[in-house]
């Protein structure tokens, strides 16, 4: 019981939780970001939002849940399982965000989402400061 690594246990409930949370996040993004959606186009906006949100949600639901269950099955205590799974979750989120930021198909979408946000805020601040475009 001294090893840090353990076999993760993936369940169907983790997949359902991931899908539900991602759907909820995309619905909120679509509702509350009409200007960015207009700049990018609806489908591209939803796809880019999904790509940006997926690493964090997958890290919390899939990776942390699977490793927590693995540690609990191994006989670790509740707090130890949660703290050890926190390390795996942090690493998975970091790796996922680096992939989204630097690997080509995903990096293009995340860059376009950022550019759309900058364009919306530039226009908004210009309007607030009295400049017309």
Secondary structure in CASP SS format (residue, H / E / C, confidence):
PFRMAT SS
TARGET T0000
AUTHOR 0000-0000-0000
METHOD secondary structure of the structure
MODEL  1
X C 1.00
X C 1.00
X C 1.00
X C 1.00
X C 1.00
X C 1.00
X C 1.00
X C 1.00
X C 1.00
X C 1.00
X C 1.00
X H 1.00
X H 1.00
X H 1.00
X H 1.00
X H 1.00
X H 1.00
X H 1.00
X H 1.00
X H 1.00
X H 1.00
X H 1.00
X H 1.00
X H 1.00
X H 1.00
X H 1.00
X H 1.00
X H 1.00
X H 1.00
X H 1.00
X H 1.00
X H 1.00
X C 1.00
X H 1.00
X H 1.00
X H 1.00
X H 1.00
X H 1.00
X H 1.00
X H 1.00
X C 1.00
X H 1.00
X H 1.00
X H 1.00
X H 1.00
X H 1.00
X H 1.00
X H 1.00
X H 1.00
X H 1.00
X H 1.00
X H 1.00
X H 1.00
X H 1.00
X H 1.00
X H 1.00
X H 1.00
X H 1.00
X H 1.00
X H 1.00
X H 1.00
X H 1.00
X H 1.00
X H 1.00
X H 1.00
X H 1.00
X H 1.00
X H 1.00
X H 1.00
X H 1.00
X H 1.00
X H 1.00
X H 1.00
X H 1.00
X C 1.00
X C 1.00
X C 1.00
X H 1.00
X H 1.00
X H 1.00
X H 1.00
X H 1.00
X H 1.00
X H 1.00
X H 1.00
X H 1.00
X H 1.00
X H 1.00
X H 1.00
X H 1.00
X H 1.00
X H 1.00
X H 1.00
X H 1.00
X H 1.00
X H 1.00
X H 1.00
X H 1.00
X H 1.00
X H 1.00
X H 1.00
X H 1.00
X C 1.00
X H 1.00
X H 1.00
X H 1.00
X H 1.00
X H 1.00
X H 1.00
X H 1.00
X H 1.00
X H 1.00
X H 1.00
X H 1.00
X H 1.00
X H 1.00
X H 1.00
X H 1.00
X H 1.00
X H 1.00
X H 1.00
X H 1.00
X H 1.00
X H 1.00
X H 1.00
X H 1.00
X H 1.00
X H 1.00
X C 1.00
X C 1.00
X C 1.00
X C 1.00
X C 1.00
END
